[in-house]
Amino acid sequence: MPETLEISVRELKTWLEEETSSILEPIRIEGANLLSDTRNRLEELRGSSEKLLENSEKEMLKSSPKTYRRARTAYKFARDIIDTIDEQDIPNSYTYETLQTLRGDLEKSFETIGRERAKRFRLISPYFIFDRRRFDMALKKALDSLKKLRDYSLHGYAEAKAVEDSIVMVDKLLRSLNGLDEIKQRKGQIDSKREIVEKRIGEIEGRIASIGSAEEVSELAQVNTEINKLDETVKLHIRHLQKPFLKFQKLVQGPGSRLPLEETRKLNHYVRNPFEALATEEEGYPQLRRILQGMNDAVAKGKLKLKRSRLRRAQEQINEILNKDALTSLHKSCSQALSRKQQLLATKTVAATKRRQTELEENLNKLKKQRQLADSRMAASERRHKAELESIEQKKRELENALSEITDESIRVML
């Protein structure tokens, strides 16, 4: 098994040029000679055209009716050919791409010259016979030179093209590696910023935790927990009244039933926030009693319609509240909890602490959004990094195969 030759991608172009110089030098010399020959043949063709231009101009100056028109045609033909030739620029150095472009341009120019010759020479015959022969000889030599250049560009330059393609592949691989370095640098910047944000988040969370440890604030947290439980309990005790409350709420808003404004507001309160509505009632919850009595009257008059099962459960709960004081203990607990919360919120310590806590929580939310954005950018960079790595590996394999074909050696490109 042949030994694999390992070459750094940074040194690859120099190595490739040295390795293929013995092959490429004769090819390039041949190409340079063909270009020089083509350039010379074009100059000869241009010289024959200038001679025709000069002779036709002299003939035109004679103003002979017999030859003037033919001389003018010859003059225009020669001038057009010179202009066509002057548009061509034969370079001294070239690549496969520039050689193909040159060949295409020359072929188009000679097609134009051929059409003009076929069209104009029959109009100037039999005059300017020596000029026409001189032009045809120069044209044939130029076409022969073009044929050689065409064969060279399509076949003779194949090995050189393979080397040029490999050099292009090396350049693309180097650009990809530079792009990968930029992605790594960007990832490092994002990671550094995220670490700073993460550190600040930890600091603010610590401050919020220390604020919550103050005695009054801690008690407020306990009261809020108690209120949450009481809220669930109130909802449970009046769960069969929720649907009737909603229907009664719509009913009292219309002209068919009346409820005092104060009770109407309280009814809306019970629909919106049962705990707070009960907690703000006076002892014996008189407003709730009047609301329930109004609901009973509306049911009796047929204005408040409910399904039989729902009506039965609602009436049982109304009876428990009106006649058995079912909410007395719960009302007392709710009132006390709400009162204690209001007292705690009114203290300067809690008020200042709540303001500070709110500020810290706002800052914390902003930092969390920054962290989320950093995470999103990092994920995008990771995807780009992975895609670039895959692209680099693909380019590396293609380059190794191309180099192995050129040199007949097993090549491994080291990144």
Residue pairs with C-beta under 8 A, 6 or more apart in sequence:
2 409
2 410
3 410
4 410
4 411
4 412
5 409
5 410
5 411
5 412
6 412
6 414
7 15
7 411
7 412
7 413
7 414
8 413
8 414
9 170
9 173
9 174
9 177
9 413
9 414
9 415
10 174
12 170
12 413
13 167
13 170
16 163
16 166
16 167
16 170
16 403
16 406
19 407
20 159
20 163
20 406
20 407
23 159
23 163
24 159
24 160
24 163
27 156
27 157
27 159
27 160
28 160
30 152
30 156
31 94
31 99
31 152
31 156
31 157
31 160
32 92
34 145
34 148
34 149
34 152
35 90
35 91
35 92
35 94
35 149
37 145
37 148
38 90
38 106
38 142
38 145
38 146
38 149
39 90
41 138
41 141
41 142
41 144
41 145
42 85
42 88
42 90
42 142
44 138
44 141
44 142
45 81
45 85
45 135
45 138
45 139
45 141
45 142
46 81
46 82
46 85
46 86
47 138
48 131
48 134
48 135
48 137
48 138
48 139
49 78
49 81
49 82
49 85
49 135
50 78
50 82
51 131
51 134
52 74
52 77
52 78
52 128
52 131
52 132
52 134
52 135
53 75
53 78
53 79
53 82
55 74
55 128
55 131
56 71
56 72
56 74
56 75
56 78
56 128
56 131
57 71
57 75
59 67
59 68
59 70
59 71
59 74
59 127
59 128
60 68
60 71
60 72
60 75
62 68
67 127
70 123
70 124
70 127
70 128
71 124
71 127
71 128
73 120
73 123
73 124
74 120
74 124
74 127
74 128
74 131
76 120
77 116
77 117
77 120
77 121
77 124
80 116
81 113
81 116
84 109
84 112
84 113
85 109
87 109
88 105
88 106
88 109
90 102
91 98
91 102
94 102
95 164
96 153
96 157
96 160
96 161
96 164
96 165
99 153
99 157
100 153
102 149
103 146
103 149
103 150
103 153
106 146
106 149
107 146
107 150
110 142
110 143
110 146
113 139
117 135
117 139
121 132
124 132
125 132
159 406
162 402
162 405
162 406
163 406
165 402
166 399
166 402
166 403
166 406
169 395
169 398
169 399
169 402
170 399
172 395
173 392
173 395
173 396
173 399
173 413
176 388
176 391
176 392
176 395
177 392
177 415
179 388
180 385
180 388
180 389
180 392
183 381
183 384
183 385
183 388
184 385
186 381
187 378
187 381
187 382
187 385
190 374
190 377
190 378
190 381
191 378
193 374
194 371
194 374
194 375
194 378
197 367
197 370
197 371
197 374
198 371
200 367
201 364
201 367
201 368
201 371
204 360
204 363
204 364
204 367
205 364
207 360
208 357
208 360
208 361
208 364
211 217
211 353
211 356
211 357
211 360
212 218
212 221
212 357
214 349
214 353
216 344
216 347
216 349
216 350
216 353
217 349
217 350
217 353
217 357
219 344
220 341
220 344
220 345
220 350
223 337
223 340
223 341
223 344
224 341
226 337
227 275
227 337
227 338
227 341
230 275
230 279
230 330
230 333
230 334
230 337
231 274
231 275
233 330
234 274
234 275
234 278
234 330
234 334
235 242
235 274
235 275
237 317
237 326
237 327
237 330
238 270
238 274
238 317
238 321
239 317
240 310
240 313
240 314
240 316
240 317
241 292
241 314
241 317
241 318
242 271
243 306
243 310
243 314
244 295
244 304
244 306
244 310
244 314
245 267
245 270
245 271
246 271
247 304
247 305
247 306
248 267
248 291
248 294
248 295
248 298
248 304
249 267
249 268
249 271
251 257
251 298
251 303
251 304
252 258
252 259
252 264
252 267
252 294
256 303
257 294
257 298
257 303
259 267
259 291
259 294
260 290
262 287
263 287
263 290
263 291
263 294
266 277
266 287
266 288
266 291
267 291
269 276
269 277
269 280
270 277
270 278
270 288
270 291
275 334
275 338
276 338
277 288
278 285
278 288
278 327
278 330
278 331
278 334
279 331
279 334
279 335
279 337
279 338
280 335
280 338
281 287
281 288
281 331
281 335
283 331
284 328
285 321
285 327
285 331
288 321
288 327
289 321
289 322
292 318
292 321
292 322
293 322
295 304
295 314
295 318
296 315
296 318
298 304
299 306
299 311
299 315
306 314
317 326
320 326
321 327
344 350
345 351
345 354
392 415
396 413
396 415
399 413
400 411
400 412
400 413
403 409
403 411
403 413
404 410
404 411
